[in-house]
Amino acid sequence: MTITRTCCICNAPLHNKRLDAKTCSSSCRSKLFRLNQTKFVLIKFRIPSEVYTDLSIKALFSGNSISDYLAQLVVKQQ
Ligand SMILES: [Zn+2]
């Protein structure tokens, strides 16, 4: 039985690759690396409108959209 494994980025068949290879080439490998660097999670908040106003003012002053501003807050908590 032959199992054809494929590149997890471009789906090219992985021939003559190491058993633990996940990608066909160094460019796909670096794409995979970048994908693993940033993970996006969509979160919905239900907040009082005065908190929203406060957050949007802070976001405005920091030069970000409100979602970018919240994302930065979450990252800073870590
Ligand atoms: Zn590939």
N, CA, C, O and the ligand as a Tripos MOL2 file, in Angstrom:
@<TRIPOS>MOLECULE
protein
  313   311    79     0     0
PROTEIN
NO_CHARGES

@<TRIPOS>ATOM
      1 N           0.8490   -1.1940    0.0000 N.3       1 MET1
      2 CA          0.0000    0.0000    0.0000 C.3       1 MET1
      3 C           0.8810    1.2390    0.0000 C.2       1 MET1
      4 O           1.8230    1.3550    0.7840 O.2       1 MET1
      5 N           0.5580    2.1470   -0.8840 N.am      2 THR2
      6 CA          1.3210    3.3870   -0.9480 C.3       2 THR2
      7 C           0.4500    4.5450   -0.4970 C.2       2 THR2
      8 O          -0.6310    4.7760   -1.0410 O.2       2 THR2
      9 N           0.9200    5.2490    0.4750 N.am      3 ILE3
     10 CA          0.2050    6.4460    0.9020 C.3       3 ILE3
     11 C           0.9220    7.6460    0.3000 C.2       3 ILE3
     12 O           2.0980    7.8800    0.5770 O.2       3 ILE3
     13 N           0.2180    8.3900   -0.5100 N.am      4 THR4
     14 CA          0.8070    9.5990   -1.0590 C.3       4 THR4
     15 C           0.5090   10.7490   -0.1110 C.2       4 THR4
     16 O          -0.6370   11.1580    0.0760 O.2       4 THR4
     17 N           1.5680   11.2440    0.4700 N.am      5 ARG5
     18 CA          1.3770   12.3980    1.3440 C.3       5 ARG5
     19 C           1.5110   13.6520    0.5090 C.2       5 ARG5
     20 O           2.2250   13.6690   -0.4940 O.2       5 ARG5
     21 N           0.8300   14.6890    0.9190 N.am      6 THR6
     22 CA          0.8870   15.9240    0.1400 C.3       6 THR6
     23 C           1.3440   17.0830    1.0170 C.2       6 THR6
     24 O           1.2050   17.0760    2.2400 O.2       6 THR6
     25 N           1.8900   18.0690    0.3330 N.am      7 CYS7
     26 CA          2.3170   19.3010    0.9940 C.3       7 CYS7
     27 C           1.0990   19.9630    1.6500 C.2       7 CYS7
     28 O           0.0550   20.1060    1.0150 O.2       7 CYS7
     29 N           1.2300   20.3620    2.9080 N.am      8 CYS8
     30 CA          0.0730   20.9250    3.5900 C.3       8 CYS8
     31 C          -0.1800   22.3740    3.1870 C.2       8 CYS8
     32 O          -1.1570   22.9710    3.6380 O.2       8 CYS8
     33 N           0.6680   22.9460    2.3580 N.am      9 ILE9
     34 CA          0.4380   24.3020    1.8620 C.3       9 ILE9
     35 C          -0.1370   24.2780    0.4550 C.2       9 ILE9
     36 O          -1.1820   24.8800    0.2050 O.2       9 ILE9
     37 N           0.5360   23.5850   -0.4780 N.am     10 CYS10
     38 CA          0.1070   23.6460   -1.8790 C.3      10 CYS10
     39 C          -0.4550   22.3230   -2.3800 C.2      10 CYS10
     40 O          -0.8480   22.2300   -3.5430 O.2      10 CYS10
     41 N          -0.5040   21.2870   -1.5260 N.am     11 ASN11
     42 CA         -1.0460   19.9790   -1.8830 C.3      11 ASN11
     43 C          -0.2550   19.2320   -2.9390 C.2      11 ASN11
     44 O          -0.7570   18.2670   -3.5140 O.2      11 ASN11
     45 N           0.9600   19.6530   -3.2020 N.am     12 ALA12
     46 CA          1.8100   18.8880   -4.1210 C.3      12 ALA12
     47 C           2.1890   17.5780   -3.4540 C.2      12 ALA12
     48 O           2.4260   17.5490   -2.2460 O.2      12 ALA12
     49 N           2.2500   16.4830   -4.2230 N.am     13 PRO13
     50 CA          2.6380   15.2060   -3.6180 C.3      13 PRO13
     51 C           4.0600   15.2670   -3.0740 C.2      13 PRO13
     52 O           4.9430   15.8680   -3.6860 O.2      13 PRO13
     53 N           4.2710   14.6480   -1.9320 N.am     14 LEU14
     54 CA          5.5990   14.6560   -1.3130 C.3      14 LEU14
     55 C           6.3140   13.3670   -1.6670 C.2      14 LEU14
     56 O           6.1600   12.3580   -0.9790 O.2      14 LEU14
     57 N           7.0940   13.3930   -2.7310 N.am     15 HIS15
     58 CA          7.8980   12.2420   -3.1020 C.3      15 HIS15
     59 C           9.3160   12.4630   -2.6010 C.2      15 HIS15
     60 O           9.8220   13.5840   -2.5710 O.2      15 HIS15
     61 N           9.9410   11.3570   -2.2080 N.am     16 ASN16
     62 CA         11.3360   11.4110   -1.7830 C.3      16 ASN16
     63 C          11.5840   12.4340   -0.6880 C.2      16 ASN16
     64 O          12.6540   13.0380   -0.6120 O.2      16 ASN16
     65 N          10.5930   12.6150    0.1460 N.am     17 LYS17
     66 CA         10.7750   13.5440    1.2660 C.3      17 LYS17
     67 C          10.9050   12.7410    2.5440 C.2      17 LYS17
     68 O          10.4880   11.5850    2.6130 O.2      17 LYS17
     69 N          11.4740   13.3510    3.5290 N.am     18 ARG18
     70 CA         11.5410   12.6950    4.8240 C.3      18 ARG18
     71 C          10.1300   12.3670    5.3060 C.2      18 ARG18
     72 O           9.1640   13.0420    4.9500 O.2      18 ARG18
     73 N          10.0320   11.3250    6.1150 N.am     19 LEU19
     74 CA          8.7170   10.9030    6.6020 C.3      19 LEU19
     75 C           8.0000   12.0080    7.3800 C.2      19 LEU19
     76 O           6.7710   12.0880    7.3610 O.2      19 LEU19
     77 N           8.7610   12.8490    8.0550 N.am     20 ASP20
     78 CA          8.1240   13.8960    8.8440 C.3      20 ASP20
     79 C           7.9720   15.1990    8.0680 C.2      20 ASP20
     80 O           7.5580   16.2110    8.6330 O.2      20 ASP20
     81 N           8.3050   15.1820    6.7690 N.am     21 ALA21
     82 CA          8.1540   16.4030    5.9810 C.3      21 ALA21
     83 C           6.6730   16.7450    5.8240 C.2      21 ALA21
     84 O           5.8530   15.8700    5.5490 O.2      21 ALA21
     85 N           6.3450   17.9990    5.9970 N.am     22 LYS22
     86 CA          4.9690   18.4450    5.8380 C.3      22 LYS22
     87 C           4.7980   19.3070    4.6060 C.2      22 LYS22
     88 O           3.6770   19.5350    4.1510 O.2      22 LYS22
     89 N           5.9060   19.7870    4.0660 N.am     23 THR23
     90 CA          5.8290   20.7030    2.9260 C.3      23 THR23
     91 C           6.7880   20.2520    1.8450 C.2      23 THR23
     92 O           7.7480   19.5310    2.1180 O.2      23 THR23
     93 N           6.5290   20.6800    0.6060 N.am     24 CYS24
     94 CA          7.3010   20.2090   -0.5470 C.3      24 CYS24
     95 C           8.5750   21.0040   -0.7680 C.2      24 CYS24
     96 O           9.5180   20.4980   -1.3770 O.2      24 CYS24
     97 N           8.6210   22.2240   -0.2920 N.am     25 SER25
     98 CA          9.7540   23.0740   -0.6310 C.3      25 SER25
     99 C          10.0240   24.0600    0.4970 C.2      25 SER25
    100 O           9.2380   24.1910    1.4360 O.2      25 SER25
    101 N          11.1410   24.7410    0.3840 N.am     26 SER26
    102 CA         11.4770   25.6930    1.4490 C.3      26 SER26
    103 C          10.5090   26.8720    1.4480 C.2      26 SER26
    104 O          10.2480   27.4630    2.4960 O.2      26 SER26
    105 N           9.9720   27.2180    0.2640 N.am     27 SER27
    106 CA          9.0290   28.3460    0.2640 C.3      27 SER27
    107 C           7.7180   27.9670    0.9460 C.2      27 SER27
    108 O           7.1240   28.7840    1.6500 O.2      27 SER27
    109 N           7.2590   26.7150    0.7390 N.am     28 CYS28
    110 CA          6.0630   26.2620    1.4480 C.3      28 CYS28
    111 C           6.3520   26.1280    2.9370 C.2      28 CYS28
    112 O           5.4890   26.3990    3.7730 O.2      28 CYS28
    113 N           7.5710   25.7070    3.2620 N.am     29 ARG29
    114 CA          7.9190   25.5700    4.6730 C.3      29 ARG29
    115 C           7.8700   26.9280    5.3730 C.2      29 ARG29
    116 O           7.3990   27.0300    6.5050 O.2      29 ARG29
    117 N           8.3580   27.9670    4.6980 N.am     30 SER30
    118 CA          8.3370   29.2760    5.3420 C.3      30 SER30
    119 C           6.9120   29.8310    5.4290 C.2      30 SER30
    120 O           6.5790   30.5690    6.3560 O.2      30 SER30
    121 N           6.0660   29.4600    4.4380 N.am     31 LYS31
    122 CA          4.6490   29.8580    4.5350 C.3      31 LYS31
    123 C           3.9910   29.1990    5.7420 C.2      31 LYS31
    124 O           3.2450   29.8350    6.4870 O.2      31 LYS31
    125 N           4.2800   27.9200    5.9190 N.am     32 LEU32
    126 CA          3.7210   27.2010    7.0680 C.3      32 LEU32
    127 C           4.2000   27.8300    8.3710 C.2      32 LEU32
    128 O           3.4290   27.9980    9.3160 O.2      32 LEU32
    129 N           5.4790   28.1730    8.4080 N.am     33 PHE33
    130 CA          6.0520   28.8020    9.5980 C.3      33 PHE33
    131 C           5.3110   30.1010    9.9150 C.2      33 PHE33
    132 O           4.9650   30.3690   11.0650 O.2      33 PHE33
    133 N           5.0730   30.9070    8.8650 N.am     34 ARG34
    134 CA          4.3760   32.1800    9.0820 C.3      34 ARG34
    135 C           2.9320   31.9530    9.5290 C.2      34 ARG34
    136 O           2.4080   32.6910   10.3630 O.2      34 ARG34
    137 N           2.2940   30.9210    8.9640 N.am     35 LEU35
    138 CA          0.9210   30.6100    9.3840 C.3      35 LEU35
    139 C           0.8800   30.2680   10.8660 C.2      35 LEU35
    140 O          -0.0520   30.6350   11.5820 O.2      35 LEU35
    141 N           1.9170   29.5530   11.3110 N.am     36 ASN36
    142 CA          1.9340   29.1530   12.7170 C.3      36 ASN36
    143 C           2.2630   30.3130   13.6380 C.2      36 ASN36
    144 O           1.9940   30.2600   14.8380 O.2      36 ASN36
    145 N           2.8450   31.3620   13.0720 N.am     37 GLN37
    146 CA          3.2000   32.5020   13.9040 C.3      37 GLN37
    147 C           1.9760   33.2800   14.3660 C.2      37 GLN37
    148 O           1.9010   33.7100   15.5170 O.2      37 GLN37
    149 N           1.0280   33.4560   13.4720 N.am     38 THR38
    150 CA         -0.1260   34.2880   13.7750 C.3      38 THR38
    151 C          -1.3810   33.4630   13.6790 C.2      38 THR38
    152 O          -1.6820   32.8820   12.6360 O.2      38 THR38
    153 N          -2.0980   33.4140   14.7480 N.am     39 LYS39
    154 CA         -3.3750   32.7250   14.7370 C.3      39 LYS39
    155 C          -4.4490   33.7410   15.0500 C.2      39 LYS39
    156 O          -4.3260   34.5160   15.9980 O.2      39 LYS39
    157 N          -5.4820   33.7370   14.2680 N.am     40 PHE40
    158 CA         -6.5520   34.6940   14.4630 C.3      40 PHE40
    159 C          -7.7270   34.0220   15.1570 C.2      40 PHE40
    160 O          -8.1370   32.9160   14.8020 O.2      40 PHE40
    161 N          -8.2440   34.7030   16.1280 N.am     41 VAL41
    162 CA         -9.4200   34.2190   16.8290 C.3      41 VAL41
    163 C         -10.4510   35.3390   16.7920 C.2      41 VAL41
    164 O         -10.1660   36.4810   17.1510 O.2      41 VAL41
    165 N         -11.6400   34.9910   16.3560 N.am     42 LEU42
    166 CA        -12.6980   35.9900   16.3030 C.3      42 LEU42
    167 C         -13.5030   35.9130   17.5960 C.2      42 LEU42
    168 O         -14.0690   34.8750   17.9380 O.2      42 LEU42
    169 N         -13.5360   37.0140   18.2880 N.am     43 ILE43
    170 CA        -14.2460   37.0510   19.5620 C.3      43 ILE43
    171 C         -15.2680   38.1750   19.5170 C.2      43 ILE43
    172 O         -14.9750   39.2810   19.0640 O.2      43 ILE43
    173 N         -16.4510   37.8820   19.9830 N.am     44 LYS44
    174 CA        -17.4640   38.9260   20.0890 C.3      44 LYS44
    175 C         -17.5980   39.3600   21.5370 C.2      44 LYS44
    176 O         -17.6790   38.5310   22.4430 O.2      44 LYS44
    177 N         -17.6200   40.6520   21.7390 N.am     45 PHE45
    178 CA        -17.7970   41.1900   23.0750 C.3      45 PHE45
    179 C         -19.1680   41.8440   23.1700 C.2      45 PHE45
    180 O         -19.6510   42.4610   22.2210 O.2      45 PHE45
    181 N         -19.7680   41.6950   24.3160 N.am     46 ARG46
    182 CA        -20.9610   42.4730   24.6000 C.3      46 ARG46
    183 C         -20.5840   43.4230   25.7370 C.2      46 ARG46
    184 O         -20.4260   43.0050   26.8850 O.2      46 ARG46
    185 N         -20.4470   44.6850   25.4050 N.am     47 ILE47
    186 CA        -19.9910   45.6500   26.4030 C.3      47 ILE47
    187 C         -20.9550   46.8210   26.4640 C.2      47 ILE47
    188 O         -21.6080   47.1420   25.4710 O.2      47 ILE47
    189 N         -21.0500   47.4630   27.6210 N.am     48 PRO48
    190 CA        -21.9150   48.6460   27.7340 C.3      48 PRO48
    191 C         -21.4430   49.7350   26.7820 C.2      48 PRO48
    192 O         -20.2520   49.8460   26.4930 O.2      48 PRO48
    193 N         -22.3860   50.5390   26.2960 N.am     49 SER49
    194 CA        -22.0290   51.5180   25.2660 C.3      49 SER49
    195 C         -21.0330   52.5460   25.7810 C.2      49 SER49
    196 O         -20.2340   53.0640   25.0000 O.2      49 SER49
    197 N         -21.0580   52.8610   27.0930 N.am     50 GLU50
    198 CA        -20.0860   53.8410   27.5860 C.3      50 GLU50
    199 C         -18.6720   53.2570   27.5810 C.2      50 GLU50
    200 O         -17.6940   53.9770   27.3830 O.2      50 GLU50
    201 N         -18.5760   51.9290   27.8050 N.am     51 VAL51
    202 CA        -17.2680   51.2690   27.7140 C.3      51 VAL51
    203 C         -16.8040   51.2720   26.2630 C.2      51 VAL51
    204 O         -15.6290   51.4940   25.9740 O.2      51 VAL51
    205 N         -17.7520   51.0210   25.3470 N.am     52 TYR52
    206 CA        -17.4130   51.0280   23.9230 C.3      52 TYR52
    207 C         -16.8960   52.3950   23.5040 C.2      52 TYR52
    208 O         -15.8990   52.5030   22.7900 O.2      52 TYR52
    209 N         -17.5950   53.4550   23.9630 N.am     53 THR53
    210 CA        -17.1790   54.8190   23.6260 C.3      53 THR53
    211 C         -15.7690   55.0790   24.1460 C.2      53 THR53
    212 O         -14.9230   55.6320   23.4430 O.2      53 THR53
    213 N         -15.5350   54.6680   25.3890 N.am     54 ASP54
    214 CA        -14.2200   54.8390   26.0050 C.3      54 ASP54
    215 C         -13.1450   54.1070   25.2060 C.2      54 ASP54
    216 O         -12.0770   54.6520   24.9320 O.2      54 ASP54
    217 N         -13.4500   52.8500   24.8370 N.am     55 LEU55
    218 CA        -12.4910   52.0480   24.0730 C.3      55 LEU55
    219 C         -12.2300   52.6470   22.6950 C.2      55 LEU55
    220 O         -11.0950   52.6640   22.2180 O.2      55 LEU55
    221 N         -13.3090   53.1430   22.0550 N.am     56 SER56
    222 CA        -13.0990   53.6740   20.7020 C.3      56 SER56
    223 C         -12.2920   54.9670   20.7470 C.2      56 SER56
    224 O         -11.5440   55.2630   19.8140 O.2      56 SER56
    225 N         -12.4370   55.7430   21.8270 N.am     57 ILE57
    226 CA        -11.6060   56.9460   21.9650 C.3      57 ILE57
    227 C         -10.1420   56.5520   22.1570 C.2      57 ILE57
    228 O          -9.2470   57.1300   21.5400 O.2      57 ILE57
    229 N          -9.9110   55.5580   23.0230 N.am     58 LYS58
    230 CA         -8.5320   55.0950   23.2590 C.3      58 LYS58
    231 C          -7.9260   54.5160   21.9850 C.2      58 LYS58
    232 O          -6.7570   54.7440   21.6770 O.2      58 LYS58
    233 N          -8.7500   53.7570   21.2450 N.am     59 ALA59
    234 CA         -8.2740   53.1750   19.9910 C.3      59 ALA59
    235 C          -7.9260   54.2810   18.9990 C.2      59 ALA59
    236 O          -6.9090   54.2170   18.3090 O.2      59 ALA59
    237 N          -8.7850   55.2950   18.9410 N.am     60 LEU60
    238 CA         -8.5660   56.4250   18.0350 C.3      60 LEU60
    239 C          -7.2380   57.1020   18.3530 C.2      60 LEU60
    240 O          -6.4570   57.4100   17.4530 O.2      60 LEU60
    241 N          -6.9860   57.3350   19.6540 N.am     61 PHE61
    242 CA         -5.7490   58.0110   20.0470 C.3      61 PHE61
    243 C          -4.5210   57.1570   19.8030 C.2      61 PHE61
    244 O          -3.4350   57.6810   19.5530 O.2      61 PHE61
    245 N          -4.6890   55.8270   19.8730 N.am     62 SER62
    246 CA         -3.5360   54.9720   19.6010 C.3      62 SER62
    247 C          -3.3680   54.7130   18.1050 C.2      62 SER62
    248 O          -2.4070   54.0650   17.6910 O.2      62 SER62
    249 N          -4.3040   55.2190   17.2880 N.am     63 GLY63
    250 CA         -4.1790   55.0990   15.8410 C.3      63 GLY63
    251 C          -4.5700   53.7440   15.3020 C.2      63 GLY63
    252 O          -4.1510   53.3710   14.2060 O.2      63 GLY63
    253 N          -5.3740   52.9920   16.0560 N.am     64 ASN64
    254 CA         -5.7880   51.6640   15.6150 C.3      64 ASN64
    255 C          -7.3030   51.5940   15.4870 C.2      64 ASN64
    256 O          -8.0320   52.4370   16.0100 O.2      64 ASN64
    257 N          -7.7560   50.5690   14.7770 N.am     65 SER65
    258 CA         -9.1860   50.2720   14.8270 C.3      65 SER65
    259 C          -9.4710   49.6720   16.1960 C.2      65 SER65
    260 O          -8.5580   49.2400   16.9000 O.2      65 SER65
    261 N         -10.7430   49.6510   16.5630 N.am     66 ILE66
    262 CA        -11.0660   49.1540   17.9030 C.3      66 ILE66
    263 C         -10.6850   47.6820   18.0550 C.2      66 ILE66
    264 O         -10.2700   47.2680   19.1370 O.2      66 ILE66
    265 N         -10.8200   46.8790   16.9850 N.am     67 SER67
    266 CA        -10.4640   45.4610   17.1110 C.3      67 SER67
    267 C          -8.9490   45.2860   17.2370 C.2      67 SER67
    268 O          -8.4890   44.4210   17.9820 O.2      67 SER67
    269 N          -8.1620   46.1090   16.5080 N.am     68 ASP68
    270 CA         -6.7080   46.0370   16.6650 C.3      68 ASP68
    271 C          -6.2910   46.4620   18.0680 C.2      68 ASP68
    272 O          -5.3900   45.8810   18.6720 O.2      68 ASP68
    273 N          -6.9740   47.4970   18.5720 N.am     69 TYR69
    274 CA         -6.6630   47.9880   19.9040 C.3      69 TYR69
    275 C          -6.9260   46.9000   20.9470 C.2      69 TYR69
    276 O          -6.1070   46.6770   21.8380 O.2      69 TYR69
    277 N          -8.0820   46.2200   20.8310 N.am     70 LEU70
    278 CA         -8.4140   45.1470   21.7690 C.3      70 LEU70
    279 C          -7.4230   43.9910   21.6490 C.2      70 LEU70
    280 O          -7.0250   43.4000   22.6530 O.2      70 LEU70
    281 N          -7.0240   43.6700   20.4080 N.am     71 ALA71
    282 CA         -6.0600   42.5890   20.1950 C.3      71 ALA71
    283 C          -4.7440   42.9150   20.9050 C.2      71 ALA71
    284 O          -4.1220   42.0410   21.5100 O.2      71 ALA71
    285 N          -4.3310   44.1750   20.8250 N.am     72 GLN72
    286 CA         -3.0800   44.5670   21.4940 C.3      72 GLN72
    287 C          -3.2240   44.4590   23.0080 C.2      72 GLN72
    288 O          -2.2900   44.0490   23.6970 O.2      72 GLN72
    289 N          -4.3940   44.8270   23.5220 N.am     73 LEU73
    290 CA         -4.6300   44.7090   24.9680 C.3      73 LEU73
    291 C          -4.4930   43.2570   25.4060 C.2      73 LEU73
    292 O          -3.8810   42.9660   26.4340 O.2      73 LEU73
    293 N          -5.0690   42.3460   24.6210 N.am     74 VAL74
    294 CA         -5.0310   40.9250   24.9710 C.3      74 VAL74
    295 C          -3.5920   40.4220   24.9500 C.2      74 VAL74
    296 O          -3.1760   39.6710   25.8310 O.2      74 VAL74
    297 N          -2.8330   40.8430   23.9340 N.am     75 VAL75
    298 CA         -1.4360   40.4050   23.8290 C.3      75 VAL75
    299 C          -0.6320   40.9110   25.0220 C.2      75 VAL75
    300 O           0.2370   40.2020   25.5300 O.2      75 VAL75
    301 N          -0.9160   42.1360   25.4750 N.am     76 LYS76
    302 CA         -0.1720   42.7050   26.5980 C.3      76 LYS76
    303 C          -0.4530   41.9710   27.9120 C.2      76 LYS76
    304 O           0.3670   41.9970   28.8300 O.2      76 LYS76
    305 N          -1.6150   41.3170   27.9980 N.am     77 GLN77
    306 CA         -1.9670   40.6020   29.2300 C.3      77 GLN77
    307 C          -1.0860   39.3680   29.4220 C.2      77 GLN77
    308 O          -0.9300   38.8900   30.5450 O.2      77 GLN77
    309 N          -0.5150   38.8530   28.3440 N.am     78 GLN78
    310 CA          0.1990   37.5790   28.4350 C.3      78 GLN78
    311 C           1.5130   37.7330   29.1940 C.2      78 GLN78
    312 O           2.2450   36.7580   29.3650 O.2      78 GLN78
    313 ZN          4.1620   22.9150   -1.2510 Zn       79 ZN79
@<TRIPOS>BOND
     1     1     2 1
     2     2     3 1
     3     3     4 2
     4     3     5 am
     5     5     6 1
     6     6     7 1
     7     7     8 2
     8     7     9 am
     9     9    10 1
    10    10    11 1
    11    11    12 2
    12    11    13 am
    13    13    14 1
    14    14    15 1
    15    15    16 2
    16    15    17 am
    17    17    18 1
    18    18    19 1
    19    19    20 2
    20    19    21 am
    21    21    22 1
    22    22    23 1
    23    23    24 2
    24    23    25 am
    25    25    26 1
    26    26    27 1
    27    27    28 2
    28    27    29 am
    29    29    30 1
    30    30    31 1
    31    31    32 2
    32    31    33 am
    33    33    34 1
    34    34    35 1
    35    35    36 2
    36    35    37 am
    37    37    38 1
    38    38    39 1
    39    39    40 2
    40    39    41 am
    41    41    42 1
    42    42    43 1
    43    43    44 2
    44    43    45 am
    45    45    46 1
    46    46    47 1
    47    47    48 2
    48    47    49 am
    49    49    50 1
    50    50    51 1
    51    51    52 2
    52    51    53 am
    53    53    54 1
    54    54    55 1
    55    55    56 2
    56    55    57 am
    57    57    58 1
    58    58    59 1
    59    59    60 2
    60    59    61 am
    61    61    62 1
    62    62    63 1
    63    63    64 2
    64    63    65 am
    65    65    66 1
    66    66    67 1
    67    67    68 2
    68    67    69 am
    69    69    70 1
    70    70    71 1
    71    71    72 2
    72    71    73 am
    73    73    74 1
    74    74    75 1
    75    75    76 2
    76    75    77 am
    77    77    78 1
    78    78    79 1
    79    79    80 2
    80    79    81 am
    81    81    82 1
    82    82    83 1
    83    83    84 2
    84    83    85 am
    85    85    86 1
    86    86    87 1
    87    87    88 2
    88    87    89 am
    89    89    90 1
    90    90    91 1
    91    91    92 2
    92    91    93 am
    93    93    94 1
    94    94    95 1
    95    95    96 2
    96    95    97 am
    97    97    98 1
    98    98    99 1
    99    99   100 2
   100    99   101 am
   101   101   102 1
   102   102   103 1
   103   103   104 2
   104   103   105 am
   105   105   106 1
   106   106   107 1
   107   107   108 2
   108   107   109 am
   109   109   110 1
   110   110   111 1
   111   111   112 2
   112   111   113 am
   113   113   114 1
   114   114   115 1
   115   115   116 2
   116   115   117 am
   117   117   118 1
   118   118   119 1
   119   119   120 2
   120   119   121 am
   121   121   122 1
   122   122   123 1
   123   123   124 2
   124   123   125 am
   125   125   126 1
   126   126   127 1
   127   127   128 2
   128   127   129 am
   129   129   130 1
   130   130   131 1
   131   131   132 2
   132   131   133 am
   133   133   134 1
   134   134   135 1
   135   135   136 2
   136   135   137 am
   137   137   138 1
   138   138   139 1
   139   139   140 2
   140   139   141 am
   141   141   142 1
   142   142   143 1
   143   143   144 2
   144   143   145 am
   145   145   146 1
   146   146   147 1
   147   147   148 2
   148   147   149 am
   149   149   150 1
   150   150   151 1
   151   151   152 2
   152   151   153 am
   153   153   154 1
   154   154   155 1
   155   155   156 2
   156   155   157 am
   157   157   158 1
   158   158   159 1
   159   159   160 2
   160   159   161 am
   161   161   162 1
   162   162   163 1
   163   163   164 2
   164   163   165 am
   165   165   166 1
   166   166   167 1
   167   167   168 2
   168   167   169 am
   169   169   170 1
   170   170   171 1
   171   171   172 2
   172   171   173 am
   173   173   174 1
   174   174   175 1
   175   175   176 2
   176   175   177 am
   177   177   178 1
   178   178   179 1
   179   179   180 2
   180   179   181 am
   181   181   182 1
   182   182   183 1
   183   183   184 2
   184   183   185 am
   185   185   186 1
   186   186   187 1
   187   187   188 2
   188   187   189 am
   189   189   190 1
   190   190   191 1
   191   191   192 2
   192   191   193 am
   193   193   194 1
   194   194   195 1
   195   195   196 2
   196   195   197 am
   197   197   198 1
   198   198   199 1
   199   199   200 2
   200   199   201 am
   201   201   202 1
   202   202   203 1
   203   203   204 2
   204   203   205 am
   205   205   206 1
   206   206   207 1
   207   207   208 2
   208   207   209 am
   209   209   210 1
   210   210   211 1
   211   211   212 2
   212   211   213 am
   213   213   214 1
   214   214   215 1
   215   215   216 2
   216   215   217 am
   217   217   218 1
   218   218   219 1
   219   219   220 2
   220   219   221 am
   221   221   222 1
   222   222   223 1
   223   223   224 2
   224   223   225 am
   225   225   226 1
   226   226   227 1
   227   227   228 2
   228   227   229 am
   229   229   230 1
   230   230   231 1
   231   231   232 2
   232   231   233 am
   233   233   234 1
   234   234   235 1
   235   235   236 2
   236   235   237 am
   237   237   238 1
   238   238   239 1
   239   239   240 2
   240   239   241 am
   241   241   242 1
   242   242   243 1
   243   243   244 2
   244   243   245 am
   245   245   246 1
   246   246   247 1
   247   247   248 2
   248   247   249 am
   249   249   250 1
   250   250   251 1
   251   251   252 2
   252   251   253 am
   253   253   254 1
   254   254   255 1
   255   255   256 2
   256   255   257 am
   257   257   258 1
   258   258   259 1
   259   259   260 2
   260   259   261 am
   261   261   262 1
   262   262   263 1
   263   263   264 2
   264   263   265 am
   265   265   266 1
   266   266   267 1
   267   267   268 2
   268   267   269 am
   269   269   270 1
   270   270   271 1
   271   271   272 2
   272   271   273 am
   273   273   274 1
   274   274   275 1
   275   275   276 2
   276   275   277 am
   277   277   278 1
   278   278   279 1
   279   279   280 2
   280   279   281 am
   281   281   282 1
   282   282   283 1
   283   283   284 2
   284   283   285 am
   285   285   286 1
   286   286   287 1
   287   287   288 2
   288   287   289 am
   289   289   290 1
   290   290   291 1
   291   291   292 2
   292   291   293 am
   293   293   294 1
   294   294   295 1
   295   295   296 2
   296   295   297 am
   297   297   298 1
   298   298   299 1
   299   299   300 2
   300   299   301 am
   301   301   302 1
   302   302   303 1
   303   303   304 2
   304   303   305 am
   305   305   306 1
   306   306   307 1
   307   307   308 2
   308   307   309 am
   309   309   310 1
   310   310   311 1
   311   311   312 2
@<TRIPOS>SUBSTRUCTURE
     1 MET1         2 RESIDUE 1 A MET
     2 THR2         6 RESIDUE 1 A THR
     3 ILE3        10 RESIDUE 1 A ILE
     4 THR4        14 RESIDUE 1 A THR
     5 ARG5        18 RESIDUE 1 A ARG
     6 THR6        22 RESIDUE 1 A THR
     7 CYS7        26 RESIDUE 1 A CYS
     8 CYS8        30 RESIDUE 1 A CYS
     9 ILE9        34 RESIDUE 1 A ILE
    10 CYS10       38 RESIDUE 1 A CYS
    11 ASN11       42 RESIDUE 1 A ASN
    12 ALA12       46 RESIDUE 1 A ALA
    13 PRO13       50 RESIDUE 1 A PRO
    14 LEU14       54 RESIDUE 1 A LEU
    15 HIS15       58 RESIDUE 1 A HIS
    16 ASN16       62 RESIDUE 1 A ASN
    17 LYS17       66 RESIDUE 1 A LYS
    18 ARG18       70 RESIDUE 1 A ARG
    19 LEU19       74 RESIDUE 1 A LEU
    20 ASP20       78 RESIDUE 1 A ASP
    21 ALA21       82 RESIDUE 1 A ALA
    22 LYS22       86 RESIDUE 1 A LYS
    23 THR23       90 RESIDUE 1 A THR
    24 CYS24       94 RESIDUE 1 A CYS
    25 SER25       98 RESIDUE 1 A SER
    26 SER26      102 RESIDUE 1 A SER
    27 SER27      106 RESIDUE 1 A SER
    28 CYS28      110 RESIDUE 1 A CYS
    29 ARG29      114 RESIDUE 1 A ARG
    30 SER30      118 RESIDUE 1 A SER
    31 LYS31      122 RESIDUE 1 A LYS
    32 LEU32      126 RESIDUE 1 A LEU
    33 PHE33      130 RESIDUE 1 A PHE
    34 ARG34      134 RESIDUE 1 A ARG
    35 LEU35      138 RESIDUE 1 A LEU
    36 ASN36      142 RESIDUE 1 A ASN
    37 GLN37      146 RESIDUE 1 A GLN
    38 THR38      150 RESIDUE 1 A THR
    39 LYS39      154 RESIDUE 1 A LYS
    40 PHE40      158 RESIDUE 1 A PHE
    41 VAL41      162 RESIDUE 1 A VAL
    42 LEU42      166 RESIDUE 1 A LEU
    43 ILE43      170 RESIDUE 1 A ILE
    44 LYS44      174 RESIDUE 1 A LYS
    45 PHE45      178 RESIDUE 1 A PHE
    46 ARG46      182 RESIDUE 1 A ARG
    47 ILE47      186 RESIDUE 1 A ILE
    48 PRO48      190 RESIDUE 1 A PRO
    49 SER49      194 RESIDUE 1 A SER
    50 GLU50      198 RESIDUE 1 A GLU
    51 VAL51      202 RESIDUE 1 A VAL
    52 TYR52      206 RESIDUE 1 A TYR
    53 THR53      210 RESIDUE 1 A THR
    54 ASP54      214 RESIDUE 1 A ASP
    55 LEU55      218 RESIDUE 1 A LEU
    56 SER56      222 RESIDUE 1 A SER
    57 ILE57      226 RESIDUE 1 A ILE
    58 LYS58      230 RESIDUE 1 A LYS
    59 ALA59      234 RESIDUE 1 A ALA
    60 LEU60      238 RESIDUE 1 A LEU
    61 PHE61      242 RESIDUE 1 A PHE
    62 SER62      246 RESIDUE 1 A SER
    63 GLY63      250 RESIDUE 1 A GLY
    64 ASN64      254 RESIDUE 1 A ASN
    65 SER65      258 RESIDUE 1 A SER
    66 ILE66      262 RESIDUE 1 A ILE
    67 SER67      266 RESIDUE 1 A SER
    68 ASP68      270 RESIDUE 1 A ASP
    69 TYR69      274 RESIDUE 1 A TYR
    70 LEU70      278 RESIDUE 1 A LEU
    71 ALA71      282 RESIDUE 1 A ALA
    72 GLN72      286 RESIDUE 1 A GLN
    73 LEU73      290 RESIDUE 1 A LEU
    74 VAL74      294 RESIDUE 1 A VAL
    75 VAL75      298 RESIDUE 1 A VAL
    76 LYS76      302 RESIDUE 1 A LYS
    77 GLN77      306 RESIDUE 1 A GLN
    78 GLN78      310 RESIDUE 1 A GLN
    79 ZN79       313 GROUP 0 **** ****
